[in-house]
Structures are given as C-alpha cells and as structure tokens.
Amino acid sequence: MPNTQKETNVIIEDGAKVGENCTFGHNVVIHKCVIIGNDVTIGDNSVLGKEPFAASTSATTSIGELGPLSIGNGTTIGASCVIYKGAALGEKCFVGDLATIREKTRIGDRTIVGKGATVENGTEVGKRVKIETGAYVTAFSTIEDYCFIAPEVTFTNDNYLGRTEERKKHFKGPTLKRGARIGANATLLPGVVIGEDAVVAAGSVVTKDLEPRKIYAGIPARYIREVPKEQLIEEQEYFDNRE
C-alpha cells in the first residue's frame, strides 16, 4: 500500500489487496477478498466486502460462494457506505454517502450512485450512469450506459407482492436501454423495458414496455411526444461511441 493514507481505527483484514495512493477515512472496514485499485478514496465509517445475510423468508438473497469485491482505479466512496462482497465497481466511479451496493452487482466506469441510493443484488449497471439521491434499484435489474435515474425513483421486481411460491420463477427488475431517463419519484413495475433514449416523466408509473426516443407521463405512463433531437444521447458532448 505505497503512499496510502489511513485515519484512525482503519481495519484491513488479511487477504485484502490495496493499491497505491489510496485514502481511507476514520473507522473504515475492509474485509478479506476485497481488491482496491490505485487512487481510491473511502470515506469515514464505510464497510467494504460485507458478507450478505439472508432473512429466513428472503426470496432474492442466496448465501453461497462469492468472488471478491473489486473497486476500480480512481473511484471515490463516501461516508457510511456498505458495499458487499461479490460486487464490482469500475474506474472513476462515485458513490455518495450512505449508499448501499449489494452482492453480484456490476457497475461500469464513471458511474455515479447518489447519496442514500440502494442498488440491490444481481444488477448490471453500465458506464456513465447517474443514479441520484435516494433511488432504489431492485434486484435483477439492468441499466445500460448513459442512463439517468432521478431522486426517489423506485424499481420493482415482484408482481406477486411476496405471495405464492410461483413468484420465485418470475423475479425480474426493469431494463433501461442506453440513454433512458427516469424522472423523480417514478415507479417502474417488474420486468418492463424502457427503450433507448426514452424519457419517463416525474411521478409516472410504468406498467408496460416503452418505445425508444419517446416521452411518457402519467399513471399509467402514456406516450406524450418524441424526445427532442438535441436531447438524444448522441447529441451530448460527453457521449463517446468509441468507449
């Protein structure tokens, strides 16, 4: 750990691997089977590599062998975050204070997970995604590159609302195609597919698949109009199709 700065009461278990030029705040816990790249910052009271616990009635958490938690170069993790064993974060990600990222989740380069957001297990998140404050991404969701998820958005994955054994065969979170954008407080029902560059207005409830490059609003969400050309992802200065 050359040039790594540690504050008081930092615990790094045997077996953890830490790169160069990292900074750890007070009371950070790094469990074994954690791999941290170079130039990583971890805020006070955060826990990396936590083993998942399963409630006796849990239908989406399976306790089994997990690989290491990996944190890419240049990533910043805020205070009081919990990131589970078996997750993977790419390079130059940002995780806000109080966020939780569960096991078997993959997060691409330069993605932001906002303050207090939760990304549940088995979720795939692409590069340059923004998941804002307080958003809830349920287990088994897919979020492709360049998507935007506003504060307090809720993903769901269980059409049976916890009843019957049949539900266990059908768990599936929403899928957001590249560049899709979801407004504040919207709710996405299980398994819906939001088309590439589609927009869901604030407060909407999405009950069925949405077509690409269209704007939807309401309960249930209905077509409003086309997305303006200047808002499409390929028109943005930060978009790079070569990545």
KOLMAR-519194 format. One line per field, with one value per residue (C-alpha): residue number from 1; chain; residue in one letter; x, y, z. Coordinates in Angstrom, 2 decimals, always signed. Layout:
% residues N
resi = c(NUM,...)
chain = c(A,...)
resn = c(a,...)
px = c(X,...)
py = c(Y,...)
pz = c(Z,...)
END
This chain:
% residues 243
resi = c(1,2,3,4,5,6,7,8,9,10,11,12,13,14,15,16,17,18,19,20,21,22,23,24,25,26,27,28,29,30,31,32,33,34,35,36,37,38,39,40,41,42,43,44,45,46,47,48,49,50,51,52,53,54,55,56,57,58,59,60,61,62,63,64,65,66,67,68,69,70,71,72,73,74,75,76,77,78,79,80,81,82,83,84,85,86,87,88,89,90,91,92,93,94,95,96,97,98,99,100,101,102,103,104,105,106,107,108,109,110,111,112,113,114,115,116,117,118,119,120,121,122,123,124,125,126,127,128,129,130,131,132,133,134,135,136,137,138,139,140,141,142,143,144,145,146,147,148,149,150,151,152,153,154,155,156,157,158,159,160,161,162,163,164,165,166,167,168,169,170,171,172,173,174,175,176,177,178,179,180,181,182,183,184,185,186,187,188,189,190,191,192,193,194,195,196,197,198,199,200,201,202,203,204,205,206,207,208,209,210,211,212,213,214,215,216,217,218,219,220,221,222,223,224,225,226,227,228,229,230,231,232,233,234,235,236,237,238,239,240,241,242,243)
chain = c(A,A,A,A,A,A,A,A,A,A,A,A,A,A,A,A,A,A,A,A,A,A,A,A,A,A,A,A,A,A,A,A,A,A,A,A,A,A,A,A,A,A,A,A,A,A,A,A,A,A,A,A,A,A,A,A,A,A,A,A,A,A,A,A,A,A,A,A,A,A,A,A,A,A,A,A,A,A,A,A,A,A,A,A,A,A,A,A,A,A,A,A,A,A,A,A,A,A,A,A,A,A,A,A,A,A,A,A,A,A,A,A,A,A,A,A,A,A,A,A,A,A,A,A,A,A,A,A,A,A,A,A,A,A,A,A,A,A,A,A,A,A,A,A,A,A,A,A,A,A,A,A,A,A,A,A,A,A,A,A,A,A,A,A,A,A,A,A,A,A,A,A,A,A,A,A,A,A,A,A,A,A,A,A,A,A,A,A,A,A,A,A,A,A,A,A,A,A,A,A,A,A,A,A,A,A,A,A,A,A,A,A,A,A,A,A,A,A,A,A,A,A,A,A,A,A,A,A,A,A,A,A,A,A,A,A,A,A,A,A,A,A,A)
resn = c(m,p,n,t,q,k,e,t,n,v,i,i,e,d,g,a,k,v,g,e,n,c,t,f,g,h,n,v,v,i,h,k,c,v,i,i,g,n,d,v,t,i,g,d,n,s,v,l,g,k,e,p,f,a,a,s,t,s,a,t,t,s,i,g,e,l,g,p,l,s,i,g,n,g,t,t,i,g,a,s,c,v,i,y,k,g,a,a,l,g,e,k,c,f,v,g,d,l,a,t,i,r,e,k,t,r,i,g,d,r,t,i,v,g,k,g,a,t,v,e,n,g,t,e,v,g,k,r,v,k,i,e,t,g,a,y,v,t,a,f,s,t,i,e,d,y,c,f,i,a,p,e,v,t,f,t,n,d,n,y,l,g,r,t,e,e,r,k,k,h,f,k,g,p,t,l,k,r,g,a,r,i,g,a,n,a,t,l,l,p,g,v,v,i,g,e,d,a,v,v,a,a,g,s,v,v,t,k,d,l,e,p,r,k,i,y,a,g,i,p,a,r,y,i,r,e,v,p,k,e,q,l,i,e,e,q,e,y,f,d,n,r,e)
px = c(+0.00,+2.59,+1.61,-1.76,-3.16,-5.16,-7.01,-7.77,-9.25,-8.97,-9.30,-7.86,-8.26,-5.66,-6.22,-7.40,-5.38,-4.95,-3.32,-1.22,-2.13,-5.38,-7.05,-9.15,-11.20,-11.85,-13.36,-13.19,-13.53,-12.09,-12.86,-10.77,-11.37,-11.51,-9.38,-8.90,-7.18,-4.99,-6.05,-9.21,-10.81,-13.05,-14.97,-15.45,-17.33,-17.68,-17.63,-16.27,-16.66,-19.54,-20.92,-24.65,-27.09,-30.40,-33.65,-35.41,-38.15,-35.88,-36.59,-33.85,-30.80,-28.84,-25.97,-23.21,-19.68,-18.95,-15.93,-14.04,-15.35,-13.33,-13.01,-11.51,-8.80,-9.78,-13.12,-14.47,-16.70,-18.42,-19.06,-21.10,-21.43,-21.82,-20.57,-20.93,-18.58,-19.04,-19.75,-17.55,-17.13,-15.27,-12.83,-13.60,-16.99,-18.51,-20.60,-22.39,-22.68,-24.95,-25.29,-25.57,-24.40,-25.25,-23.51,-23.26,-23.74,-21.58,-21.15,-19.37,-16.73,-17.58,-20.99,-22.46,-24.51,-26.01,-26.44,-28.60,-29.26,-29.57,-28.52,-29.68,-28.09,-27.64,-27.95,-25.96,-25.20,-23.32,-20.83,-21.55,-24.88,-26.30,-28.37,-29.38,-30.19,-32.50,-33.18,-34.00,-32.78,-34.25,-32.52,-32.04,-32.32,-30.33,-29.27,-27.32,-24.78,-25.61,-28.91,-30.21,-32.27,-33.60,-34.08,-36.53,-37.15,-38.33,-37.66,-39.74,-39.29,-42.20,-45.66,-46.93,-46.09,-44.49,-47.26,-47.15,-44.14,-44.84,-43.37,-39.88,-39.90,-40.62,-38.42,-37.11,-36.32,-36.72,-34.34,-33.24,-31.74,-28.90,-29.58,-33.01,-34.01,-36.38,-37.88,-38.14,-40.47,-41.37,-42.13,-41.16,-43.06,-41.33,-39.72,-40.61,-38.19,-37.56,-36.39,-33.16,-33.25,-36.85,-37.98,-40.33,-41.76,-41.65,-44.25,-45.21,-45.94,-44.59,-46.69,-45.53,-42.56,-41.83,-40.57,-37.25,-36.87,-40.34,-41.57,-44.09,-46.02,-48.87,-50.39,-50.08,-47.41,-48.67,-46.99,-46.74,-44.36,-40.99,-37.74,-36.27,-33.27,-30.97,-31.67,-30.69,-27.60,-25.57,-26.01,-24.35,-20.75,-19.79,-21.07,-18.32,-19.42,-15.81,-15.80)
py = c(+0.00,+2.62,+6.22,+5.17,+7.49,+5.94,+7.75,+6.23,+2.77,+1.54,-2.25,-4.08,-7.83,-10.30,-11.16,-7.71,-6.06,-2.29,-0.29,+2.86,+6.41,+5.49,+7.48,+5.87,+7.86,+7.03,+3.65,+2.16,-1.65,-3.57,-7.27,-10.04,-10.76,-7.05,-5.74,-1.97,-0.22,+2.86,+6.39,+5.22,+7.34,+5.80,+7.99,+7.59,+4.54,+2.73,-1.07,-2.87,-6.57,-7.28,-10.82,-10.87,-12.08,-13.63,-13.45,-16.79,-15.54,-13.86,-14.93,-12.98,-13.39,-16.61,-17.32,-19.01,-18.61,-15.10,-13.65,-10.65,-7.11,-5.09,-1.30,+0.29,+2.93,+6.48,+5.58,+7.62,+6.09,+8.41,+8.10,+5.27,+3.28,-0.51,-2.37,-6.15,-8.95,-10.12,-6.65,-4.86,-1.12,+0.22,+3.10,+6.65,+5.81,+7.95,+6.51,+9.06,+8.95,+6.26,+4.33,+0.54,-1.71,-5.40,-8.62,-9.77,-6.21,-4.81,-1.05,+0.46,+3.17,+6.76,+5.85,+7.81,+6.19,+9.05,+9.70,+7.10,+5.18,+1.38,-0.97,-4.48,-7.82,-9.23,-5.87,-4.76,-1.05,+0.38,+3.21,+6.92,+6.21,+8.63,+7.12,+10.06,+10.58,+8.06,+5.98,+2.30,-0.18,-3.59,-6.96,-8.36,-5.04,-3.91,-0.32,+0.28,+3.05,+6.77,+6.29,+8.87,+7.93,+10.89,+11.06,+8.68,+6.54,+3.03,-0.17,-3.28,-6.98,-8.96,-8.88,-11.23,-8.85,-11.57,-14.17,-17.71,-19.81,-19.12,-15.63,-17.05,-18.15,-14.65,-12.21,-9.61,-5.96,-3.34,-2.98,+0.51,+0.67,+3.06,+6.68,+6.16,+8.79,+8.38,+11.39,+11.88,+9.61,+7.45,+3.78,+1.02,-2.27,-5.66,-6.64,-3.54,-2.46,+1.25,+1.86,+3.60,+7.35,+7.16,+9.57,+8.82,+11.97,+12.58,+10.70,+8.31,+4.59,+2.41,-0.74,-1.89,-1.66,+1.80,+2.55,+4.31,+8.10,+8.90,+10.79,+9.13,+10.53,+9.65,+6.75,+4.53,+6.15,+7.09,+8.47,+12.27,+13.20,+12.45,+13.27,+16.45,+15.75,+17.96,+15.78,+12.47,+10.87,+11.01,+14.81,+15.27,+16.47,+13.76,+10.92,+8.79,+5.89,+4.60,+3.78)
pz = c(+0.00,-1.03,-0.20,+1.24,+3.91,+6.76,+9.55,+12.97,+13.50,+9.91,+9.73,+6.72,+7.02,+5.84,+2.21,+1.13,-1.64,-1.70,-4.50,-4.38,-3.30,-1.57,+1.21,+3.96,+6.49,+10.14,+11.08,+7.60,+7.48,+4.53,+4.70,+3.17,-0.52,-1.38,-4.23,-4.32,-7.21,-7.19,-6.16,-4.39,-1.64,+1.04,+3.49,+7.25,+8.59,+5.27,+5.06,+2.01,+1.29,+3.66,+3.52,+2.70,+5.34,+4.27,+6.20,+6.54,+4.20,+1.64,-1.94,-3.72,-1.47,-1.83,+0.52,-1.43,-2.68,-3.86,-5.58,-4.26,-4.19,-6.69,-6.71,-9.83,-10.03,-9.12,-7.53,-4.61,-1.93,+0.55,+4.28,+5.84,+2.62,+2.58,-0.48,-0.45,-1.33,-4.91,-6.34,-8.86,-9.46,-12.48,-12.70,-11.56,-10.10,-7.36,-4.52,-2.31,+1.46,+2.94,-0.32,-0.43,-3.27,-2.93,-3.99,-7.62,-8.87,-11.66,-12.10,-15.09,-15.32,-14.31,-12.93,-10.01,-7.23,-5.24,-1.54,+0.17,-3.04,-2.98,-5.76,-4.94,-5.79,-9.27,-11.01,-14.06,-14.40,-17.38,-17.73,-17.16,-15.46,-12.87,-10.05,-7.91,-4.22,-2.61,-5.71,-5.22,-7.84,-7.10,-7.54,-11.05,-12.88,-15.92,-16.57,-19.76,-20.48,-20.12,-18.29,-15.80,-12.73,-10.75,-6.96,-5.28,-8.36,-7.43,-9.38,-8.55,-9.36,-7.86,-9.46,-6.75,-3.87,-1.77,-2.11,-3.59,-4.49,-8.16,-7.76,-7.36,-11.00,-12.28,-10.36,-12.80,-12.37,-15.10,-18.03,-19.10,-22.57,-23.40,-22.53,-20.96,-18.39,-15.46,-13.63,-9.87,-7.90,-10.90,-10.29,-12.72,-12.47,-12.72,-16.00,-18.01,-20.74,-21.21,-24.76,-25.76,-25.03,-23.80,-21.06,-18.16,-16.54,-12.80,-10.74,-13.52,-13.09,-15.89,-16.38,-19.82,-22.22,-23.64,-27.13,-27.83,-28.08,-26.83,-23.76,-21.43,-18.45,-16.13,-14.19,-16.09,-18.24,-21.72,-24.83,-24.88,-27.71,-29.29,-27.45,-28.99,-31.19,-29.10,-26.04,-27.64,-26.16,-29.36,-29.39,-25.98,-25.79,-23.26,-25.44,-26.93,-29.09,-29.16,-25.43)
END
